[in-house]
Amino acid sequence: MPVQAWESLANTGAPWQTASGTTLSTAATATLSPEGTGGTGADPQVYSFYAGQVIRVRARGIYTLGSTATNITFALYASASGTALSGGTSLATAGAMAAPVSVTGLWWKIDAYIQIRAFAQGTSTATAYTHGEVSIQTATAAGTTSNVQMWPMPATSGPTAASLDVSLTHTIGLVGTLSQATGSPTVTCTQFLLEQVN
């Protein structure tokens, strides 16, 4: 008999599918994806993990940069309920990306997979392997791949292996960092999807 497969959106409803995330506009690290009040993980989307589980992450957004050189860093995190997302467990980081200057409302996107490769019954730890890529639009002209740059997530060495305490519920979300704030740079996450694909 063939293997039965299914997909399900893990972060349905408000606020994930009814609003964009908070715009990042300071030289700081902050939650980009739509989250519960204060981005604390008070509304976890993933209630349990199991060996062989696969979660697909798709994030989309826009960015605007002034004439000052700016690096943007994207990272996926998992936080236990009640813990700020950026204070949780890092799943994968793309590294600081030198974005083009003097651009307005260009798009970025992230595609990644989280695999639960190890989970021992009776323990509180699962090993999550995360691998993906970040793409950003660098110019407004359409129809050419030269106007898109891509970075791996994580930056080197293949998937990031992270341990999660599965005795707690978790929120999976996206954080971002701007290297500087001159010229009013902004990064906004307009869509954040978590799909359980098996």
N, C-alpha and C positions, 0 to 999 in steps of 0.2 A: 504494500500500500504506500502511495507517495506521502511524503512529509507534509503535514498540514501547516500552512503559514498564514500569518495575519499581520496587519498593521493597525496601530491605534495611536492617536495623538495623546501624549502623556500630560500635556499642559493645556487642557481645554478650558474654555470659558474665561471669565475675568480673573486677573487683569491681563493675562498673557495674550489673549486673542481679541481683546477689546480696546487696547491702547498701545501706543509706542512706549519704549522705555524712556527714562529720564535722560535728557541730553547732557553729555559730558562737555564742559566748556572751561574747565580749569586744569592747571598742571597737577593732576592728582589721579588716583586710581578710584574708580567708582563702578557700580553696577550699571550696565547698559541695558540688559534684557528687562522686560516688564516683570515685576516681582510683587510680592505681597507688601504690606505696609512697611516702609523703611528698608525694603530689600533684605529682610531678616530670614527669609526662608520659612515664614510663618504659615505659608500655604504650599507645602511640598507637593511636587507632581509625581515623584517616584516613591512609591510606598514600600517596595521590596525589590530585592535583587536575587538573581539566580544564575548558576553557571551556564554559560552559553547565551545569555541575554545580550541583545544588541539594541542600542539606542542611537538613532540617527539624529544629528543636530543640524538644523538649517537656520541660519540667521541672515537677515538682510537689513540694510540701513543706508544712510546718507552721511556725507561729511562735507565740511566747508573749512578751508584753510586760507589764512591771509598770506602776506608776502614773506613771513618769517619761517624758516625751515622748522618743520615739526615732525617728530616721530610719533606714531600711533602703535600701541601694543594691545593686542586682544588676547584674552585668556578665558578658558572654560573652567568653572569651579563647581564643586558640589558642597553644599553646606547642610549641616544638620538643622532641624527645625529650631528656630530661635537664635541661630548664629548668623551674623552678617555674611553675605555671600563671599566677599573678598577675604574674610577671615576663615573660610572653609578650606577644603582640600583642593589643591590645584590639579586639574585633570590634564591640561595641555596649554602651552603658551606659544604664540606665534613669534614672539620676539619683537623688538622695536623696529618698525618699518618706516623708512624715510618716505613720506608721502609728498606728492607734488604740491607746490605752493600756488597761491592765487587762484584757487578753484572754488566753485560754489555748487553745492547740491549734487556732487557726484556720488555714485553708488559704491557700496562694498558688500561682500557676502562671505559667509563662512559655511563650509560643509565639512562635517566631521562624523566619525563613528566612535561610540563607546562600546567596548566589548567587555563583558564580565567573564573573565577567563578562569578565575578560580573562586570557588566558594565552598567552604567546608561546613557541612551541617553541624550545628552545635557550637560554632564559633561566631564571632561578631565581625569578621573581616572578609571582604570581597576584593579581589584585585581587578581594577578597571584599566583596560588598555585603550588609550584615546589617540586617534590619528586623524588629521584633516588638513585643510588648506584654507587660506584667506586670499580672496581676490579683491582688488580695488580698481575702479575706473580712474584713469589718469588724464583723460581728455574727453571732450564732448563729441568728437567726430564718431559717427557710427560705422559699423561694418568692417572694423579692423581689429585684430587681436593685439596690435602694438599699443592700443590705448588701454590695456589691462595689464596689471602686474599681479603676480601670485607669490605667496610665501607659504612654506610648510608650517604645520602646527602639529607637534612642536617644531622648533627651528632646526633641530638636528637629531640624529640617532634613532629615527623611527618612533613608534608609539611610546607615549609616556605611560608607565605603570604606576598606579596610585592605589592605596588601600583605603577602603571606605568602611566605616562602622555600620554594618547592616542591622544592628539592633536599634538604629534610629532612622526616622524618615528623613529624606533629603530633598532639597531643591537643587536643580542643576541650572546654572545660569551663565551669563556672559559678563565679564568685566572688561573695562578698557582703561588705558592710561594715555594721557597727552603729555608730551615732554615739556611743553611750554604753553603760555596762554596769550602771548602777544598777537594782536591782529584778530582776536575773537574767534579762534578755531572752535569747531563743534563736531561732535560725533553723536549720531542718534541711531538707535536700533528700532526699526519700524516693524520687523517681523521676527519672531523667535519661535521655532517649532521643535518639539521633541517628539520623535516618532519611535515607538517600540515596534520593531520590525519582526519580531518572532515571539 
